[in-house]
Amino acid sequence: MIVDDDSDTANLFKDYLEEHGYQVESYTNPLNALSSFRPGHYDLLLIDVKMPIMNGFQLYRELKEVDETCKVCFITAFEVYYESLMEFFPNLDVTCFIKKPIAKEELLSRIDGELGL
C-alpha cells in the first residue's frame, strides 16, 4: 500500500513496483487508505510523512490499531532525525525512511530489503 498526497509520486511508485511484480494499492488521501485497509493483506506500507488531514505518523498509529503486525517505510522529502523522532513517538517501531527524491532502483532495493527478498 502506498499513501502519498502527491498523486505523481504515488503513481510513479505504484507503476514501477507493479512492473517488478508487486501488487500495489495507492491512495492520495490518508482517510481513504484507512477506510480501505485490510488487516493481514499488506506486506509493507509506504506512507508519506507530510500530508494534509492526517500526517503519516498519525495514519500509521491508526493502522497499527487495526493490524499490529503491519510493516512500514515512511516517505519524506525532509531529513529524518531518528533520535528526535523517537522523543515524540517513543513506541514507534520503524527504522525505514525513504527520502524523496529516490532513484527507482534504490526504491526497489529498499523495499526488497524490508521484505527480506
C-alpha positions in Angstrom: 0.0 0.0 0.0 1.3 3.5 -0.9 -0.2 6.6 0.7 1.1 9.9 -0.6 -0.9 13.0 -1.2 1.2 13.8 -4.2 -0.5 11.8 -6.9 2.6 11.9 -9.2 4.7 10.2 -6.6 2.1 7.7 -5.7 1.5 6.7 -9.3 5.2 6.6 -10.1 6.0 4.3 -7.2 2.9 2.2 -8.0 3.7 1.8 -11.7 7.4 1.0 -11.1 6.7 -1.6 -8.3 4.0 -3.3 -10.4 6.4 -3.5 -13.3 8.6 -5.5 -10.9 5.9 -8.0 -9.8 4.4 -6.2 -6.8 0.7 -5.8 -6.3 0.1 -2.3 -5.2 -2.8 -0.2 -4.0 -2.2 3.5 -3.8 -4.0 6.4 -2.1 -3.6 10.1 -2.1 -6.0 10.6 0.8 -5.0 9.0 4.2 -8.6 8.7 5.3 -9.4 6.7 2.2 -6.4 4.5 2.8 -7.5 4.0 6.4 -11.1 3.0 5.5 -9.8 0.6 2.8 -7.2 -1.0 4.9 -7.5 -4.8 5.4 -5.6 -6.4 8.3 -3.1 -9.1 7.1 -3.4 -8.1 3.5 -0.3 -5.9 3.0 3.3 -6.9 3.3 4.5 -3.3 3.5 3.1 0.2 3.8 4.8 3.1 2.1 3.4 6.2 3.9 4.3 9.8 3.2 5.1 11.7 6.4 3.7 15.1 5.5 0.1 15.0 4.3 -3.0 17.2 4.9 -5.9 15.9 7.0 -3.7 13.3 8.8 0.1 13.0 8.8 1.9 9.8 8.1 2.7 9.1 11.7 -1.0 9.5 12.7 -2.1 7.3 9.9 0.4 4.6 10.9 -0.8 4.7 14.5 -4.4 4.2 13.3 -3.4 1.3 11.1 -1.4 -0.4 13.9 -4.5 -0.4 16.0 -6.2 -2.4 13.2 -3.2 -4.6 12.4 -0.3 -4.5 14.9 1.9 -6.6 12.6 1.9 -4.2 9.6 5.4 -3.0 8.5 6.0 0.5 7.2 8.5 2.6 5.4 7.9 6.3 5.8 8.4 8.6 2.7 9.7 12.0 3.3 11.2 14.9 1.4 13.0 16.0 4.6 16.0 14.8 6.5 14.9 12.3 9.2 16.4 12.7 12.6 15.6 9.3 14.2 16.6 10.2 17.7 14.4 13.3 17.7 11.5 11.4 16.2 11.8 8.8 19.0 11.4 11.5 21.6 8.0 12.4 20.2 6.9 8.8 19.2 8.7 6.5 21.8 6.7 3.4 20.8 7.4 3.8 17.1 8.9 0.6 15.8 10.1 1.9 12.5 13.6 2.3 11.1 12.8 2.5 7.3 12.7 6.0 5.9 12.7 6.7 2.2 13.9 10.2 1.3 12.5 11.8 -1.8 13.6 12.1 -4.4 14.8 8.5 -4.7 16.0 6.6 -7.8 13.7 3.8 -8.9 16.3 1.2 -8.4 17.0 2.3 -4.9 13.3 2.3 -4.1 13.1 -1.3 -5.3 16.2 -2.3 -3.4 14.9 -0.7 -0.1 11.5 -2.5 -0.5 13.1 -5.8 -1.3 15.3 -5.4 1.8 12.4 -4.6 4.1 10.6 -7.7 2.8 13.7 -9.9 3.2 14.0 -10.6 -0.6 
